Amino acid sequence: MDPLAKPKSAFNEIPDIGVIWVMEEAMKLGFYHGNNEWANLGQGEPETGEMKGAPPRIREFVLEPDDSGYGPLNGMTELRKTIAGHYNRLYRKDKSSQYTADNVSIAMGGRLALTRIFSILGSVRLGYKSPEYPAYADMLNYQQGRITPVCIPSRMENNYAIPSAEFSDALTTFELDAFLLSNPCNPTGHVIKSKELKGYVDSARKQNCSLIVDEVYSHFIYENGKPAGAPVSAAAFIHDVNSDPVLIVDALTKSFRYPGWRLAWTLGTPDVIQDLGRAASGIDGGPSLPVQRAALQLFEPERADQETNALREVFSKKQGLMLNALRASGMICSADANSTFYIWADISRLPSPLNNSDRFFKEALKCKVMTVPGRLFDIRAGLEKKEPGFDKYIRFSFGPAEENLKAGLERITNLIKSHQ
């Protein structure tokens, strides 16, 4: 036996994905959380501190005696009812079909909410597109043998989105039982809304295809470089909340700027919500009672609207700063990027070697700037990658506070100039 051989293990080696890999590569060069010398233009979280125009950050909450015990698997009824009312107020004011607590499941984070959903799917063909959120690939790969992932082609001229007419055809052509997407989209910043989003929901209903919509960036919506007047959700186009095959996932993570609270929710039909609760029994045991109780105040209408209106004001300004800097440096940024806090930048016109996403990433790290190579969003669940995808793209985040963002953009500009 080779004494240098790696001992046999009962465990698989799990690779790092997306931003986790980016962070680890940066740590090798001295980055650590709280190190203000670095500009984190790769981060997948919004700034979480006090923000102009927003309500004060919650810094404390009271534990009730019962909060030390187990809670309901799908979450406490009061919070489920509050979230249902939040969606009815924003998207379903004039509709006879209204969400209730029976339409809501609470989980400790969006990934967990999606994991529960994937666990209750049957032997299905589940469609998705690329580029998409990298964690989808891992979550789907864990379900192989039961779920068959099907990658639906998308085109650059559509900012890698699928127009609603093509989506309807794809459900039939690829014999899909379910479809998963982030809307607004991470990483491209494309948002499907209005008639296009209605088309998605209508097609899912008519073809009885379960539509799973990850809406964690639903309040980061802009119009012509300015803050939009309202968020976007598939909830606005559902006919009957108790029968339409549409699942909506959202969280406090992005639009409420509390990623550390790890609180998310799923909206769907009561039978699916019941099954999610049963799945929670074996997967996670249900959400934290203290965090749920603290979250109730975030959904107070005046406070919720103040937070997300301020969010769009601040982030639309930061989007403008980033777009101007990247375009001035020779990158191609789609005019279609009207959501999230990301820019999906084509770097193909940059001087060599910066026109390759991995080389750009490594050179930017030397300047203490984190970015995310585009290939990490070529998720291809269940498929072997024959060649690198999106290796001419970088995802930039304007999630950090403005001063840190400006520092990072200045370093990127100087990096590109040094290679010209």
WORA-V452651 format. One record per pair of residues at least 4 apart in sequence whose ideal C-beta (glycine too) atoms are under 8 Angstrom apart, sorted by the first residue. I is the first residue (numbers start at 1). J is the second residue. Records with the same first field share a line. If there is no record, write none. Layout:
I=J  J
//
This chain:
1=5
15=21
16=20  21  24
17=21  134  135  137  138  376
18=22  44  133  134  135  372  376  377
19=23  42  43  44  372
20=24
21=25  376
22=26  42  361  370  371  372
23=27  31  42  370
24=28
25=29  361  365
26=31  38  365  370
27=31  32
29=365  366  368
30=35  368
31=35  38  368  370
36=404
37=368
38=368  369  370
39=368  369  370  400  404  405  407  408  409  411
40=370  397  399  400  404  408
41=369  370  371  396  397  398  400  405  408  409  412
42=370  371  372  395  396  397
43=370  397  399  400
44=186  397  399
45=253  254  259  399
46=254  257  259  311  315  341  399
47=51  257  399  400  401
48=57  257  258  259  260
49=57  401
50=54  56  57
51=257  310  311  314
52=310  313  314
53=306  309  310  313  314
54=306  307  310  311  314
55=303  306  307
58=258  294  297  298
61=290  293  294
63=67  68  290
64=289  293
66=289
67=289  290  293
69=289
70=285  286
71=75  76  286  287  288  289  292
72=76  77  277  286
73=277  278  280  281  285  286
74=80  104  105  106  273  274  276  277  280  286
75=79  80  104  105  106  107  265  286  287  292
76=80  106  289  292  293
77=81  101
78=82  296
79=83  106  292  293  295  296
80=84  101  102  104  105  106  265
81=85  100  101  104
82=86  296  299
83=87  104  106  265  267  299
84=88  98  99  100  101  103  104  267
85=89  99  299
86=90  299  301  304
87=91  92  99  233  235  267
88=92  93  98  99
89=93  301
90=230  231  233  235
91=233  235  236
92=97  98  99  235  236  238  241
97=238  239  240  241  242
98=241
99=103  104  235  241  267
100=104
102=270  273
103=241  242  267  268  269  270  273
104=265  266  267  273
105=113  116  265  266  268  273  276  277  280
106=263  264  265  287  292
107=112  113  116  263  264  265  266  276  280  284  287
108=112  262  263  264  284  287  288  291
109=113  251  253  262  263  264
110=114  214  216  249  250  251  253  264
111=115  135  139
112=116  262  264  283  284
113=117  249  251  264  265  266
114=118  136  139  212  214  249
115=119  139  283
116=120  266  276  279  280  283  284
117=121  212  247  249  266  276
118=139  140  142  143  147
119=143  279  283
120=272  275  276  278  279
121=126  143  146  147  178  210
122=146  177
123=146  147  148
124=146  147  148  177  178  210
125=148  150  174  175  176  177  178
126=140  147  148  149  150  176  177  178  179  180
127=150  151  152  170  171  174  176  178  179  180
128=132  136  140  149  150  151  152  179  180  181  379  381
129=151  152  153  154  160  161  162  181
130=151  154  160  377  378  379  380  389
131=160  187  188  344  374  377  378  379  389  390  393
132=136  181  182  185  186  377  379
133=182  186  187  214  377  379
134=138  376  377  379
135=139
136=140  180  379  381
137=141  379  380  381
138=142
139=143
140=144  147  149  381  382
141=149  381  382
143=147
144=149  382
148=382
149=381  382  383
150=174  176
151=380  381  383
152=162  170  174  179
154=158  160  161  162
155=160
156=160
158=162  163  190
159=188  189  190  334  336  337  344
160=185  188  190  344
161=185  188  190  192  336
162=166  167  170
163=167  196
164=168  192  195  196  197  198  199  200  203
165=169  199
166=170
167=171  179  199  200  203
168=172  199  203  207
169=173
170=174  176
171=176  179  203  204  207  209
172=207
176=209
177=209  210
178=209  210  211  212
179=204  209  210  211  212
180=212  214
181=185  192  212  213  214
182=186  213  214  215  216  217
183=191  192  197  213  214  215  218  232  234
184=189  190  191  215  217  218  220  221  232  339  340
185=189  190  191  339  340
186=217  340  342  377
187=340  342  344  372  374  377  393  395
188=334  336  337  342  344
189=334  336  337  338  339  340  342  343  344
190=334  336  337  338  339
191=221  232  338  339  340
192=196  197  200  232
193=197  221  232
194=198
195=199
196=200
197=201  232  234  236  237
198=202  237
199=203
200=204  211  234  237
201=205  211  234  237  238  244  246
202=206  237
203=207  209
204=208  209  210  211  244  245  246
205=239  244  245  246
208=245
209=245
210=245  246  247
211=234  245  246  247
212=247  249
213=234  246  247  248  249
214=249
215=232  233  234  248  249  250
216=249  250  251  253  254  255  264
217=254  255  339  340  341
218=231  232  233  250  255
219=231  254  255  308  311  312
220=254  255  311  312  315  339  340  341
221=227  228  230  231  232  312  338  339
222=226  227  228  312  315  316  319  338  339
223=227  228  229  338
225=316  319  320  323
226=316
227=309  312  313  315  316
228=312  338
231=255  308
232=236  339
233=248  250
234=238  246  248
235=248  267
238=244  246
239=243  244
240=244
241=267  269
242=269  270
243=269
244=269
245=269
246=268
247=266  267  268  272
248=266  267  268
249=264  265  266
250=255  264  265
251=256  263  264  265
252=256  257  258  259  261  263  264  295  298
253=258  259  261  262  264
254=259
255=307  308  311
256=298  304  307
257=307  311
258=263  298
261=291  294  295
262=291
263=287  288  291  292  295
266=273  276
268=272  273  276
269=273
270=274
271=275
272=276
273=277
274=278
275=279
276=280
277=281
278=282
279=283
280=284  285  286
281=285  286
287=291  292
288=292
289=293
290=294
291=295
292=296
295=299
296=300
297=303
298=303  304  307
299=303  304
300=304
301=305
302=306
303=307
304=308
305=309
306=310
307=311
308=312
309=313
310=314
311=315
312=316
313=317
314=318  402
315=319  341  398
316=320
317=321  402
318=322  341  398  402  405
319=323  337  341  343  398
320=324
321=325  398  402  405  406  409
322=326  343  396  398  405  409
323=327  333  337  343
324=328
325=329  409  412  413
326=331  333  343  345  396  409  412
327=331  332  333
328=413
329=350  412  413  416
330=349  350  416
331=345  346  347  349  350  394
332=345  346  348  349
333=337  343  344  345  346
334=344
337=342  343  344
341=397  398  399
342=395  396  397  398
343=395  396  398
344=374  393  395
345=393  394  395  396
346=392  393
347=354  355  356  357  360  392  393  394
348=355  392
349=355
350=354  355  360  416  419
351=355  416  419  420
352=356  419
353=359  360  363  419
354=359  360  363  415  416  419
355=359  360  392
356=360  391  392
357=361  373  374  375  390  391  392  393  394
358=362  373  375  391
359=363
360=364  371  373  394
361=365  371  372  373  394
362=366
363=367  415
364=369  370  371  411  412  415
365=369  370
367=411  412  414  415
368=411
369=408  411  412  415
371=394  395  396
372=376  377  394  395  397
373=391  393  394
374=378  389  390  391  392  393  394  395
375=388  389  390  391
377=390  393  395
378=385  388  389  390
380=384  385  389
385=389
398=405
400=404  405  408
401=405
402=406
403=407
404=408
405=409
406=410
407=411
408=412
409=413
410=414
411=415
412=416
413=417
414=418
415=419
416=420
//
